[in-house]
């Protein structure tokens, strides 16, 4: 390209410089040359070499940025959902064990006061949104204890089984 321009003269220094550039570009495989005419010559001599590398680099950067974005968004979404589920589980556990302890106190000392506390704790647990399975297990345990203290021997055996089930229910959900 430089040889076709009329502003350049064909001097031995210019020819040796062009030949040197052509040798460098073939050997260095698209590495930058030092002088301005060399850069122009190098770009015109092998024009397709650096385009592929540039495109490949851009695609790699775009791919890495996209992957980082997707993984970051996924992490934030999963992290917030996990935190929300953990808070809900902890709230359910506090409510459940509060009601369970009230029913246990009724089982240890069966009188009118502890019975009212157990009923109030069960109602409060239902109002706070205790899961139906947990509420049903506690209600069954409480009813069996009531029947046991009224003299039904079968309910006393069943109350023991219900107590074991009431203790296992929160552990099975995790």
N, C-alpha and C positions, 0 to 999 in steps of 0.2 A: 504494500500500500504506500509506503513511504517513497518507493522508487517512482511511482507514477506522478507524484506531486512535482510541479516545476520549481518550487522554492528550494528544494534540496539539490545540492550538486553531488555528482558522483566522485567523491574524493576517496582515496584509499582509507582514510580514517573512518569515514562513514560506512564503507563497505565492510571493513573489519569489525566495526561495531555491530552491524546487522548480522553478520555471520556469527559473532559471539552470542548475540541474543538468541538466534535460532538454536544454537547448541545448548544454551542454558535452559531454554524453555522445554526442549525435548528431554533433557536429562533431569531437570528439577521438577517436572510434571506440575506445572501451574504455580510454582512458587514466585513470589513477587521479585522483579528485577530492581536494580538500584536506580537507573536513570530514566528520565521521562520518555525519550524515544524508545528505550527498551520496553517500557510498559505498553506503549501504543503498539509496537511491533508484536510483543508477546500476546496481547489481547487479540490482535488480528490473525496471528498465526494459528493458535489453537483456541478457538472461540467457544467450543462446546464443553471444554473440560471443567471450568469452574461453575458453569450453570448447574450441572448435576449436583455438585457438592453443596452449593448454596441452597438449592431446592431441598436436598436431603437434610441439611441442617435445619432449615425452616420447618420441615415436616416433623423432625425429631423434637424440636422445641415446642411446636404446637401439640404434638402428642403427649409430651411430658407434662405440659401445662394442663391439657385436658384431663389426663389421668390424675394429676394432683387435685384438680377441681372436683372431679367425681369422687375421689377417695375422701377429700375433706368434707364435702357435702354429705356423703354417706356417714362419715364419722359423727358429724354434728347431729344428723337425724337420729342415728342409732343411740348416741349418747343421751340425747334429750328424752327419747322414748324409754330408754333403760332407767334413767333417773326418775321419770314419772311412774314407771311400774314399781320401782323400789319404794318410792314414797307411799304409793297406794298399798303395797304389801305390808309395809311397816304400820300404816294406819289401821289396816285390817287386823294385824297381829295385836296391836295395843287394845283395840276394841274387843277382840276375841278373848284375850287372856284376862281382861278386866271382868268380863261376864263369866268366864270360867271360874275365876277366883271367888266371885260372889256365889256361884252355884256350889263350889267346894265348901265354902263356909256354911252354907245351908246343910250340906251333907255331914259336916262335923258337928254342928249344933243346930238341930232342927227345932226352931222356935218361930214365933210369928214375925219377929223383927228380921231375922236372916232370910225368911221366906219372902218378905216384902222387898228386901234388898236384891235378892236373886231375880225376882220378877221384874223389878225396875231396871236391873242391869241388862236383862234379856230384851226388854222393850227398847232401852236406849241403844243397844247394839243393833237392833233391827232398824231403828230410826237413823243411825249413823251409816247405814248401808252395808252391814255385814253380809257376806255372801250367804246365799240360801242354804247351801250345804252345811256351812259352819253353824248357822242359826238353828237349823233342824237338828244337828247333833247335840248342841247344847240344850235345846228344848226337850229332846227325848231324854237326855240324862237327868234334867231337872224333874220331869214328870215321873220317871222311874224312882227317883229319890222320894218324891211325894208319896207314891204308892207304897214304897217300902216302909216309910214311917207310919203309914196307915195300917200296916200289918200284912201286906201281900208279900209272901216269901219269894215268889218267882221274880217280882220286881227288884228285890234286893240283889239277886244273882245277875239280873239283866243290867242293873245300875252299875255293877262292877265292870261288866263288858262295855257298857256305854262310856264309862269313865276312860277306859283304855282307848276306845275309839276317839273320844274327844281330845285326848292327848296326842294321838297320832295324826289327826286331820291336818293341823298346820304343817307338820313335817312332810307330809305327802305332797303338798302343793308346791314345794320349792323345787 
